[in-house]
Amino acid sequence: MKILLVNPANKDKAIFGHHSVFPNSLLYIAVVLEQAGHEVLIYDNQVDRRDPEDFQEFNPDIVGFSVLTGPIIREALDQSAAFKRLNPKVKIVWGSAHPSVLPEQTIAEEVIDFVVVGAGEYTLRELVAELESPEPHLENISGLVWKRGRETVINRPRPFIDNLDELPDPAWHLIEVPKYWDKALNTSRGCPGKCTFCYSPLFHKDYIGELSAERIFAQMEILYQRYDIRFIRFFEDTFTGNRDRLRKFCRLMIERKLPVYWDCDSRIGLTDDDISLMSRAGCVSVGLGVETGSTRMLKFIKKGIGVETVVKTVARLVKHRIMPRLYFIAELPTETVDDFRQTQALIRRLGRPPYQYMPYMPFPCTELYNYCVKERLLKPPQNLKQWADMTNLSAMNSHYLEIPRDMIDGAFADLYNGYFLRPLWFSLKRMPLYFTRLKPTPPELWRGFRRFLKYWRSSP
């Protein structure tokens, strides 16, 4: 069969291509399908401006969409309808976090034929095999939601993959690697955290799946040798959750001297010894989910960290010349002016490192989403089109905010002002020898400068 896998995204020219990352989930699904004998293409709207009409020659039998909550749903709905218009016999499959959490609401859309709940590699492979059969037995496919006439059928859940090493390497040959801003690997699934705003406890439950340290190193080596990639981002909930795996990976990088730098996200609380090892293994940046500088709010969202632990973790990273990148959430429900000021004070106390400050987005069925519904801060969307209109909670209902709008706008203006120069300023103040670690070549410097100018001109 011919299968087109779609990563829907905003193809607006102002943001096209910026901060794009490999569509790792689709790359894993694609290689599993290829090994089963199917012809697969990937259509990644992050870096691909083509439209559904451009795939008429390929004429896919199945089009699969990886869909997250928010405006991306509109892109996926529009494209699903377009593929159906081009070929009414094509089967449309949706998967990833949003459809997995709300499968019945998703399958209710006329243009959607199937929903894959959870990881998609084996569910989609089995679905394609059944659709090729003269008498498909869809009820036998774990993790599938489908339509039997007007009836919605929800099959038994798909077990999680115990050992991610059993998966083949991602189908990097199906994407144009140089087009991506971040050359990214995904080496784990799930997160030990219980944050009330996050989709992971719902999507992964208590599951943690991981590639081994040896397999991570092997994939990095392939990307280096095949594509000359010298910087890799580990794009996942937390790369450092399994400390034994982290240490073994770092020792492999040190012992085998692979000339590749890397970046990852981590929970707060890394030890000095682990950070030292990471630095020697080529780690140059770590993203930390802080969310708020208010102790009260940290408890409210069940972050499981304290402000002083944040301060110590950032200090350890700086000590070992690793750039900290902090993630904060603005406009959280119940946040007061005092809570807001505590967050701003923490940013200043840490020396104003690179950080992101994003408005709170209610992900369906999370604990914090349920709180918002209970307190009538949010009217639950009744269909996908209503979910597509959801950008963040304050855009839907600004009345819950206890913080004056001008204070919030000022914080965002401060974030955007000098956003791209903040790593330079922070390193000059706190770790002046940081950029000597990277040893960029003149072509790399020029490419980086051109990207900086392009993104800076399109930023608010």
C-alpha angles and dihedrals in degrees: 000000000000113000129186116197115202131202101193116210142151107283093193108144092228093067102019112140097359115136090354115165133193111280090238099175091054092045091057093046091048096054092048089052092046091053088053089058101260129134111240136187128182120219107193112183091197090076105007122080096186121120131224089263089065091066097058092105090054088047099193121215091206131027116195124196128200104209133188128187119278138036092340086077089070091055090049093048093048093049093045089055091046093053090048091052091050092048119008090194095060115112117229118209126186126196145154130075105326099045090043092056095041104028097150093051090046097049089049089077110100094224094055117083102175140017122205112209115207126345111009107203100092098024092057092043090054092044092054091048092052093047088055090054120093088230109032117203100201093167089072095063113099115221096022129127116191147154127262100187104300093340122100112221120201112194125207115287120273112244114241118255106261096199117031089192087078089071118090119242115282118274096254089160089072095064134059097247098195092059093067122095092208122033097212140187128197110209103164142033125210134022133238091222124103099203110165095222097051130098094212100084088055098040099040099020106192093333122125117182123181145181112232120254089250092053092049090052091047092053092048090050091052092051091048096048098038101038104017090240111171100174125049130183119210099220106196142100095274127348094187101053094106102055094188091055091046093053094046091050092049092050090051090053091049097044097045095038097221105184095226126117121209146195131202145170121248143177117252117270108062111162124238091246093052093047091049090052092047091052093051089048093058104268109149103168139026127192116215125197102221097150096180142011093219117102090207092053093045088058092044093056091039093236093159095219138097131225094244091053088055091052092049094047093051091047091053092050091050091048090058095041097252115141112236117218115192129205119208131179118220127204097023115176113268092015110147132201088259091052090049092051091050089057092051090047091052092052090053093044090054091054096257097283122185107294143164123222113195129179115247113271116197109227112203120267095000117136093254092047089053089050090053091050093047092050090045093241088128136031107218112246110245099205143011094270090059091048088052089060091056112101099153138331097260091054089057099038119008093171093085092064115109092185120083113252093235091059091053093045090050091054092051091047089053090051094051094043104092092350094150095042095049094092089055094047093046094049093049090053101038109020111011095180094055098106092050086072093065099056095196119198118233092256090051091050091050093048091049092049092050091050091048092053093046094050094040091055092052097045123101 
